């Protein structure tokens, strides 16, 4: 391939060649008439291929026990590692250069093949995956390029339900028993934390994130709100309603919206400018006037775990954080 091509043109050319190659192999092989939502030749020609229904309802044929997995979302990375499979490629977490902070140690050495904005097709291709976990990716053109590389499974539904995603990932990776065991462990820990909370279980809990853009509050329809709902914890004000996006920005004048009996707040990273900005927030009069701050009921959290896409291990770790903060 000519070195004179621009990076964008080179990426497009690689994707086109890969797709053409896959389609040629497909034409010479199986006459399977499935949805093709993951019709990489690896799965079609494998005698031990199994069919799974992904989060979009499409049927995808995947290897019975894939060895090389690419995880294109934080939740996919979390689920894979929780089930005992270390991916060969990952997409950087929200606000991160690599894996989310809480998974950094477990994900050490895994190449970055994409970002929140989407995968790098060339890097995914270089990882030579047996299967691709595509998270909530909805771009049909990008999905088509990924499908030409390996069976591609959309693992996250519109509700971003981490439990359903874990179960689906378990089926894809041949780890359904492990997924079931993990969820049983989660239920057991839920019961443990509920009991430990005692009278504090009746209080309200607020979750917020601070960044260069200011303060944002986590409403319904996101990972952390689902975990808090599992615990039966109450939320204040607008946090009981579904937000327009992943988080809802607030002005300093409206900072009262993050107040509650217990406040969990942090940034996506514990280092760098966002961490420094959080120090500035704590110096503001409006923040100091919050009831949670006055009662010393505030906990600084890892935003990459609490306020991003989340996942199985994130859920278990959040329960530990809540127990520590609200039972001390």
Number of C-alpha atoms within 10 A of each C-alpha: 7 6 7 8 11 10 10 9 11 16 16 15 15 17 21 14 14 20 19 14 14 20 16 12 16 19 9 8 12 11 9 11 7 13 12 17 24 30 27 26 24 22 23 23 14 13 10 12 17 18 16 18 17 23 19 15 12 16 19 26 29 31 23 18 16 17 14 17 25 30 29 30 30 27 30 32 32 27 28 25 16 20 22 11 17 23 25 22 26 28 30 25 26 21 19 15 13 22 27 28 19 17 19 12 10 14 21 11 12 17 19 23 24 23 21 15 10 16 23 16 20 17 15 25 19 12 20 16 23 22 30 29 30 24 23 19 19 11 9 10 9 15 19 17 22 29 24 26 29 27 26 30 31 27 29 26 16 9 10 21 19 26 19 16 24 29 21 24 27 20 22 29 23 18 20 17 12 17 25 15 12 20 16 12 12 18 15 11 15 20 12 13 20 18 12 15 19 11 11 15 18 12 15 16 24 26 28 27 27 22 19 12 11 15 23 22 22 28 27 20 20 23 24 23 24 17 20 19 12 13 18 13 17 19 24 18 15 15 21 14 13 16 16 10 12 18 20 17 18 18 12 15 8 11 17 16 19 28 24 23 21 25 24 24 23 24 26 24 20 17 9 8 12 20 17 14 17 21 11 11 17 12 11 11 10 14 19 13 13 20 17 21 18 11 10 12 16 22 19 16 22 22 25 26 25 30 26 24 23 28 27 24 20 25 22 18 14 19 20 14 17 19 17 14 17 19 13 7
